[in-house]
Amino acid sequence: QVQLVESGGGSVQTGGSLRLSCTASGGTFSMYAMGWFRQAPGKEREFVAAISRSGTTTTNADSVKGRFTISRDNAKNTVYLQMDSLKPEDTAVYYCAAQKGGFWRRNYGVDYWGKGTLVTVSS
């Protein structure tokens, strides 16, 4: 059983930056591709970014390309989401996710979810 704990959320003004962290425990972190999702009020949860278990391959949603960067440190069992040029529409609860395997497969399910961290971007 893998536990995922997110941190780093908060309030920021438009154009600002935040870095989210997600630390895993209870499993072999390097066996999992990792992803970030978000859910805005009244909307469905959506994919944001993912990274392969080796860290060599990443993929981003079109809405965050050029602004968000996902990375991981397998020695620290942690995945990061650097968010720059934040917009009010980025306001959401951000969730960390783990999927067993080498590369994130968007049509496969998530094996483990974190509980989320709230990001609020004000105009």
C-alpha positions in Angstrom: 0.0 0.0 0.0 1.5 3.3 -1.1 0.6 6.5 0.7 0.9 9.8 -1.1 1.1 13.1 0.8 0.9 16.4 -1.1 2.2 19.7 0.2 3.0 23.2 -1.1 -0.4 24.5 -2.0 -1.5 28.0 -1.0 -2.8 31.3 -2.3 -1.0 33.3 -4.9 -1.7 36.2 -7.3 -2.0 35.9 -11.0 1.4 35.4 -12.6 2.9 34.0 -9.4 4.5 30.6 -8.8 4.1 27.6 -6.5 5.9 24.3 -6.2 3.9 21.3 -5.1 5.5 18.3 -3.6 4.2 14.7 -3.2 6.1 12.3 -1.0 5.4 8.6 -1.2 5.8 5.9 1.5 4.9 2.3 1.9 6.1 1.1 -1.5 8.9 1.2 -4.1 8.5 4.7 -5.5 10.7 4.0 -8.5 8.3 1.3 -9.7 5.6 3.9 -10.4 4.9 6.5 -13.0 3.6 9.5 -11.2 1.0 12.1 -12.2 -0.7 15.3 -11.0 -4.4 15.9 -11.5 -6.6 18.8 -10.4 -10.3 19.4 -9.6 -11.8 22.8 -9.7 -15.0 23.6 -7.9 -18.0 22.1 -9.8 -15.8 20.4 -12.3 -14.5 16.9 -12.9 -11.0 15.9 -12.0 -8.6 16.5 -14.9 -5.1 15.4 -15.9 -2.3 17.9 -15.4 1.0 16.2 -15.9 2.8 12.9 -15.6 6.3 11.6 -15.5 7.8 8.1 -16.1 9.3 6.2 -13.3 12.8 7.0 -14.5 12.0 10.6 -14.8 13.1 10.8 -18.5 9.7 11.2 -20.0 7.0 13.8 -19.1 3.7 14.8 -20.5 1.6 17.8 -19.8 -2.0 18.8 -20.5 -2.3 21.5 -23.2 -3.7 23.9 -20.6 -0.5 24.0 -18.6 2.2 23.5 -21.3 5.0 26.0 -21.0 3.9 26.9 -17.5 4.0 23.8 -15.4 7.0 21.4 -15.0 6.8 17.9 -13.4 9.9 16.3 -12.0 10.9 13.6 -9.5 13.6 12.6 -7.2 13.6 8.9 -6.7 16.1 9.1 -3.9 13.6 11.2 -1.9 10.5 9.4 -3.0 9.1 12.7 -4.1 7.5 14.1 -7.2 7.2 17.8 -7.8 5.0 20.2 -9.8 6.5 23.6 -10.5 3.8 25.9 -11.5 4.7 29.3 -13.0 2.6 32.1 -14.6 -0.4 31.0 -12.6 -3.8 32.0 -13.7 -7.1 32.2 -11.8 -8.3 29.2 -13.9 -5.6 27.1 -12.3 -7.4 27.3 -9.0 -8.2 23.8 -7.9 -7.4 21.0 -5.5 -4.3 19.3 -6.9 -3.9 15.5 -6.4 -0.8 13.4 -6.7 -1.3 9.9 -8.3 0.7 6.8 -8.8 0.4 4.2 -11.6 2.5 1.1 -11.5 4.6 0.8 -14.6 7.3 2.6 -16.5 5.3 5.2 -18.4 2.1 7.0 -17.6 -0.8 5.6 -19.6 -3.7 8.0 -19.7 -6.3 5.3 -20.5 -5.3 3.2 -17.5 -6.5 3.7 -13.9 -4.7 5.2 -11.0 -3.4 2.8 -8.4 -3.0 5.3 -5.6 -4.2 8.9 -4.9 -3.1 11.5 -2.4 -5.7 13.6 -0.5 -4.9 16.8 -2.4 -3.6 20.3 -1.7 -5.5 23.4 -2.5 -4.1 26.1 -4.9 -5.9 29.4 -5.1 -4.9 32.0 -7.7 -6.4 35.4 -7.3 -6.7 38.1 -10.0 
